[in-house]
Amino acid sequence: MQYLNAAEYVPFGLGEETGDDLITAASAMIDAFCRRPSLGVTQYVERLRFARGRYEIQLSNLPLTDGAAAIVSARVRFGRLGSDVSPWSAEVLAFAPTGTWSSVDASTLDVSATGAVTFTPHLLGVPFDEAEVTYTAGYAAIPVPVKVACAQIVRNAQAMPALNVKRQALDSMAMEYFSGALVDAEVQRLLAPYVAERMG
């Protein structure tokens, strides 16, 4: 996905002659920096572990498209019962064997805008070990800071034809580049709110 279209080149400080290949490369760098396939609306599948005794996980890619409706499907893997095994544990394990997966109705999940998903505890008290959630997240309209960062990466690439060269001398002419990276500190600052946070 390109984060700038041709009509936006001039308003964001790029020349009309800027090639689409530079925009594509800058957009790919943004995706890599943000640790996600795209900032646009995308479907994700994540497997996340539950903290011991907890029923909540944190999704990595935000914002969710439609709150609770963003969850397409979910399933949980049953964990071990622990050391306090009661006489009826064998009967419980017949319905929820350790390590097996069970589908969960997505409408029963409590989903917050921050990406926290809370599952309803198992009826017989069997703990969950891991969850697999399929959901949609991303921006329908790319935020302005991302577009500014894309334009800045392109400007950095145009200013540094030989990447990572700090000083170059040819006869009596010398050139010095101000930055050794396309994703400079300003671009990192602009993109910081959009970086996926991996948890669990």
C-alpha positions in Angstrom: 0.0 0.0 0.0 1.3 3.4 -0.9 0.8 6.0 1.8 0.9 9.0 -0.7 -0.8 9.2 -4.0 0.4 11.3 -6.9 -2.1 14.2 -6.1 -0.5 14.5 -2.6 3.2 14.8 -3.7 3.3 18.6 -4.0 1.2 19.3 -0.9 3.6 17.2 1.1 6.7 18.8 -0.3 7.7 16.4 -3.1 8.2 17.3 -6.7 5.7 16.1 -9.3 8.4 14.1 -11.0 8.8 11.9 -7.9 8.6 8.3 -8.9 6.1 5.8 -7.6 8.9 3.4 -6.8 10.2 5.8 -4.2 6.8 6.1 -2.5 6.4 2.3 -2.6 9.8 1.9 -1.0 9.1 4.5 1.6 5.8 2.9 2.4 7.5 -0.5 2.8 10.0 1.1 5.2 7.1 2.5 7.3 5.5 -0.9 7.4 8.7 -2.5 8.5 9.4 0.2 11.2 5.8 -0.1 12.5 6.2 -4.0 12.5 3.0 -4.7 10.6 2.0 -5.6 7.1 0.1 -2.3 6.5 -1.4 0.6 8.4 -4.5 0.3 6.2 -7.4 -2.0 7.2 -6.0 -5.5 7.3 -7.1 -8.8 8.8 -4.7 -10.3 11.4 -4.4 -13.7 13.1 -2.6 -13.5 16.4 -1.7 -16.2 18.9 -1.2 -14.8 22.4 -0.6 -16.5 25.8 -2.6 -15.8 28.8 -0.9 -14.7 32.1 -1.4 -17.4 34.7 -4.9 -17.1 36.2 -5.9 -14.3 33.8 -8.5 -14.3 31.0 -7.3 -11.1 29.1 -5.0 -10.6 26.2 -3.7 -7.5 24.4 -3.9 -7.3 20.6 -0.9 -5.9 18.9 -2.3 -4.0 15.9 -4.6 -1.1 16.5 -7.0 0.6 16.0 -9.6 -2.1 15.8 -12.0 -1.3 12.9 -15.4 -1.6 14.6 -14.7 -2.3 18.2 -16.1 -5.7 19.2 -17.3 -6.3 15.7 -13.6 -6.3 14.6 -13.2 -9.8 16.1 -13.9 -12.2 13.3 -13.2 -15.4 15.2 -11.5 -16.6 18.4 -10.5 -19.9 20.0 -8.7 -20.9 23.2 -6.4 -23.7 24.1 -7.0 -25.3 27.5 -4.2 -25.3 30.0 -3.3 -27.5 33.0 -5.5 -27.5 36.1 -2.5 -26.9 38.4 -1.4 -28.6 41.6 -4.7 -28.3 43.6 -6.3 -31.2 41.7 -9.7 -32.1 43.1 -11.3 -35.6 42.8 -13.6 -34.4 40.0 -10.6 -33.2 37.8 -10.7 -36.3 35.7 -14.3 -35.6 34.8 -13.5 -32.0 34.0 -10.6 -33.0 31.7 -13.0 -35.2 29.8 -14.7 -32.0 28.6 -11.6 -29.8 28.3 -8.5 -31.9 27.7 -5.2 -30.0 28.3 -3.8 -28.7 25.0 -7.0 -28.9 22.9 -8.5 -25.9 21.2 -12.1 -24.7 21.6 -13.9 -22.1 19.5 -15.3 -19.1 21.3 -18.3 -17.1 20.2 -16.8 -13.7 19.3 -19.9 -11.9 20.6 -19.1 -13.1 24.2 -15.8 -11.3 24.2 -15.3 -8.0 26.0 -13.2 -5.9 23.6 -11.9 -2.4 24.6 -10.8 0.3 22.2 -7.2 -0.2 23.5 -7.2 -3.8 22.1 -7.6 -5.6 25.4 -9.8 -8.7 24.9 -11.3 -10.4 27.9 -12.6 -14.0 27.6 -15.4 -15.4 29.8 -13.9 -18.0 32.2 -14.6 -21.7 31.4 -17.8 -23.0 33.1 -15.9 -25.8 34.9 -12.9 -23.6 35.9 -10.4 -25.0 33.3 -7.7 -22.3 32.7 -6.8 -21.1 29.3 -3.2 -21.3 28.1 -3.3 -19.5 24.8 -5.8 -17.7 22.5 -5.9 -17.4 18.7 -7.8 -14.3 17.5 -8.7 -13.3 14.0 -9.5 -9.6 13.8 -9.4 -6.5 11.5 -7.5 -3.4 12.4 -6.0 -0.4 10.7 -6.9 3.0 9.3 -9.5 3.5 6.6 -7.8 6.9 5.9 -4.1 7.1 6.4 -3.2 9.6 9.2 -1.4 12.8 8.2 1.7 12.0 10.3 2.2 8.8 8.3 2.0 10.8 5.1 4.4 13.3 6.4 6.8 10.5 7.4 6.5 8.9 3.9 7.3 12.2 2.3 10.3 12.8 4.6 11.7 9.3 3.8 11.5 10.1 0.1 13.2 13.4 0.6 15.9 11.7 2.7 16.4 9.2 -0.2 16.6 11.9 -2.8 19.2 13.8 -0.6 21.3 10.7 -0.1 22.0 9.0 -3.5 24.7 6.9 -1.8 23.2 5.6 1.4 25.2 5.5 4.6 28.0 7.7 3.1 29.1 10.3 5.6 31.8 11.9 3.5 32.8 11.6 -0.1 35.6 13.4 -1.8 36.4 13.7 -5.5 39.5 15.7 -6.5 38.8 19.2 -5.0 35.1 18.6 -4.4 33.8 17.2 -1.1 30.3 16.1 -0.1 29.0 15.4 3.4 25.7 13.9 4.2 23.8 14.8 7.3 22.2 11.5 8.0 23.2 7.9 7.6 19.6 6.6 7.6 16.4 7.2 5.7 14.2 6.6 8.8 15.7 9.5 10.8 14.8 10.7 14.3 12.0 12.9 13.0 10.4 10.1 11.0 10.7 7.8 14.0 9.0 10.4 16.2 6.1 10.7 13.7 5.6 7.0 13.4 6.0 6.1 17.1 2.2 6.1 17.8 1.7 3.6 15.0 4.2 0.9 16.0 2.6 -2.5 16.8 3.3 -3.5 20.4 3.9 -7.2 20.7 2.8 -8.7 24.1 2.1 -12.2 25.3 
